[in-house]
Amino acid sequence: MSIQLICLDADDTLWHNMRHFAVAEHAFLDMIAPFAEAGIARATLETTEIRNLAHYGYGAKSFTLSMIETAIELGGDALPVDAFRKILAAGRDLLAHPVELLDGVEDTIRALVERGDLVLVTKGDLLHQEAKLAASGLGEHFASVEIVSDKRPETFRTLFQRRGIDPSCAIMAGDSLRSDIVPALEAGAWAAFVPHDLAWSHERAEEPAHHPRYHRLSKFSQLPALIDEIA
């Protein structure tokens, strides 16, 4: 069996992402400190984020709106106008930060191109994700780019069907068990989990450790060797 289609996540698989969100969150916690203790503020923000996914989806713009909503909930009428300026500034920084590839990504992408067609499968704001891919310098290596509202088994089934690929000839690699690994396995593909030090709790799921098509890698650069092993 050979792998013909290699699906890759983007944020925190190819380039840094969560550390920029952490900076924005810390700025938010400092701003809201007069109204709420950090633990309460962080928990309220996360609850708001998850609730808003159905309305705003994923990404920096959604996170900014959730920060504004949380600030209003915690600060009420006592919240100064300057707080909104600070939140909007943090949101703009999220949209403008430089794209920094993770270690070994560029060389690994070149090795993967020799083993199959690459497809970027990522969530988030369309314009922002397109901008990050362009800034990464990796765009030319991908046969196609899928920017989706969420990653579900049907997302992958549709992708495989559209490209005429049997799921057993496809692999998905990413840092999220919930979004990258579990739905790809349910769709019949192989899956390679590449954990990242910073992980949003919403993206966690039970690790399918004993699944025959599941592999856990310690670094992204191990993916070409795994594909060779599968073949």
PEZIVEN-V442967 format. One record per residue. N is the residue number from 1. PHI is phi in whole degrees, -180 to 180 (999 if undefined). OMEGA is omega in radians with two decimals (none if undefined). D_CENTER is the distance of its C-alpha to the mean C-alpha in whole Angstrom. Layout:
BEGIN
N_PHI_OMEGA_D_CENTER, N_PHI_OMEGA_D_CENTER
END
This chain:
BEGIN
1_999_3.12_29, 2_-121_3.08_27, 3_-86_-3.13_23, 4_-104_-3.08_23, 5_-126_-3.11_20, 6_-115_-3.13_17, 7_-96_-3.07_13, 8_-128_2.95_10, 9_-73_-3.12_6, 10_-107_-3.04_6, 11_-64_3.12_4, 12_65_2.92_6, 13_-113_3.11_8, 14_-103_-3.12_10, 15_-141_-3.13_10, 16_-68_3.12_10, 17_-141_-3.01_8, 18_-62_-3.13_9, 19_-67_3.07_12, 20_-74_3.06_13, 21_-66_3.12_12, 22_-64_3.10_14, 23_-63_3.13_17, 24_-64_-3.14_17, 25_-65_3.11_17, 26_-63_3.08_20, 27_-63_3.10_21, 28_-65_-3.13_21, 29_-63_3.09_23, 30_-65_-3.11_26, 31_-67_-3.06_26, 32_-92_-3.08_27, 33_-54_3.12_28, 34_-65_-3.05_32, 35_-114_-3.09_31, 36_-158_3.06_29, 37_-65_-2.99_28, 38_-57_-3.12_25, 39_-63_3.12_24, 40_-67_-3.13_25, 41_-62_-3.13_23, 42_-64_-3.14_20, 43_-65_3.13_20, 44_-66_3.11_21, 45_-62_-3.12_18, 46_-65_3.09_16, 47_-61_3.12_18, 48_-65_3.11_18, 49_-56_-3.08_15, 50_-64_3.12_15, 51_-63_-3.07_18, 52_-83_-3.13_17, 53_-57_-3.13_14, 54_-68_-3.10_17, 55_-99_-3.01_18, 56_-112_-3.08_15, 57_75_-3.10_12, 58_-101_3.00_9, 59_119_-3.02_9, 60_-66_-3.12_11, 61_-67_3.09_14, 62_-61_3.14_14, 63_-64_3.13_13, 64_-64_3.10_17, 65_-63_3.12_18, 66_-68_3.07_18, 67_-64_3.13_19, 68_-63_-3.13_22, 69_-62_3.14_23, 70_-67_3.12_22, 71_-61_3.11_25, 72_-65_3.14_27, 73_-63_-3.06_27, 74_-87_-3.05_28, 75_-98_3.13_30, 76_60_-3.09_32, 77_-69_-3.13_35, 78_-79_-3.10_35, 79_-70_-3.13_32, 80_-74_3.13_33, 81_-59_-3.12_32, 82_-61_3.12_31, 83_-62_3.13_28, 84_-68_3.08_26, 85_-61_-3.13_27, 86_-66_3.12_25, 87_-65_3.13_22, 88_-64_3.09_22, 89_-65_3.10_22, 90_-63_3.11_19, 91_-66_3.10_17, 92_-65_3.10_19, 93_-62_3.10_18, 94_-62_-3.12_14, 95_-79_-3.01_15, 96_-109_-3.06_17, 97_-65_3.12_16, 98_-67_3.10_16, 99_-87_-3.12_14, 100_-117_-3.13_14, 101_-67_3.04_14, 102_-72_-3.08_14, 103_-57_3.03_17, 104_80_-3.04_18, 105_-65_-3.05_16, 106_-61_3.13_18, 107_-66_-3.13_21, 108_-67_3.10_19, 109_-60_3.12_18, 110_-62_3.12_21, 111_-70_-3.12_22, 112_-71_3.14_20, 113_-59_3.14_21, 114_-76_-3.05_25, 115_-114_3.13_24, 116_169_3.09_22, 117_-77_3.13_20, 118_-96_3.07_17, 119_-129_3.06_15, 120_-85_3.13_11, 121_-121_-3.00_9, 122_-139_3.06_6, 123_-100_3.04_6, 124_124_3.14_8, 125_-68_-3.06_11, 126_-56_-3.07_13, 127_-63_-3.10_15, 128_-68_-3.14_12, 129_-66_3.08_10, 130_-64_3.14_14, 131_-66_3.13_15, 132_-67_3.11_12, 133_-63_3.12_13, 134_-62_-3.13_17, 135_-70_-3.09_17, 136_-71_-3.06_15, 137_79_-3.08_18, 138_-100_-2.98_16, 139_-54_-3.07_17, 140_-65_-3.09_20, 141_-85_-3.05_19, 142_-98_3.09_17, 143_-71_3.08_20, 144_-159_-3.13_17, 145_-129_3.13_14, 146_-117_3.06_13, 147_-104_-2.95_11, 148_-117_3.12_11, 149_-74_3.08_11, 150_-160_3.13_10, 151_-111_3.14_10, 152_-127_3.10_14, 153_-52_-3.12_16, 154_-66_3.08_18, 155_-58_-3.12_15, 156_-76_3.11_16, 157_-60_3.13_19, 158_-64_3.12_20, 159_-62_-3.11_18, 160_-65_-3.13_20, 161_-64_-3.12_23, 162_-63_-3.12_23, 163_-94_3.09_23, 164_67_-3.09_26, 165_-113_2.99_24, 166_-67_-3.10_25, 167_-55_-3.13_22, 168_-69_3.10_24, 169_-103_-3.13_23, 170_-126_3.08_19, 171_-136_3.07_17, 172_-117_3.11_13, 173_-122_3.12_11, 174_-173_-3.05_8, 175_-101_-3.10_7, 176_-113_3.06_7, 177_-64_-3.07_11, 178_-67_-2.98_10, 179_-99_-3.06_8, 180_-100_-2.94_9, 181_-88_-3.05_12, 182_-59_-3.13_14, 183_-66_3.11_14, 184_-67_3.10_15, 185_-64_3.14_18, 186_-65_3.12_19, 187_-83_3.08_19, 188_100_-3.11_21, 189_-93_2.95_19, 190_-83_-3.14_19, 191_-146_3.12_15, 192_-122_-3.14_15, 193_-89_3.12_13, 194_-119_-3.04_12, 195_-61_3.06_12, 196_-116_-3.10_11, 197_-60_3.12_13, 198_-103_-3.12_11, 199_-135_3.07_9, 200_-70_-3.08_9, 201_-59_3.13_12, 202_-63_-3.09_11, 203_-92_-3.14_9, 204_-83_3.08_12, 205_-158_3.11_14, 206_-69_-3.11_18, 207_-74_-3.13_17, 208_-81_-2.93_19, 209_-57_-3.04_21, 210_-103_3.12_24, 211_-72_-3.06_23, 212_-65_-3.13_24, 213_-106_-3.10_21, 214_-103_3.06_19, 215_-137_3.05_19, 216_-109_-3.13_17, 217_-110_3.09_17, 218_-85_3.09_18, 219_-155_-3.06_16, 220_-62_-3.09_15, 221_-66_3.11_18, 222_-83_-3.05_19, 223_-63_3.11_18, 224_-57_3.13_21, 225_-66_3.09_23, 226_-63_3.13_22, 227_-63_3.08_22, 228_-63_-3.14_26, 229_-66_3.10_26, 230_-62_-3.12_25, 231_-69_none_27
END
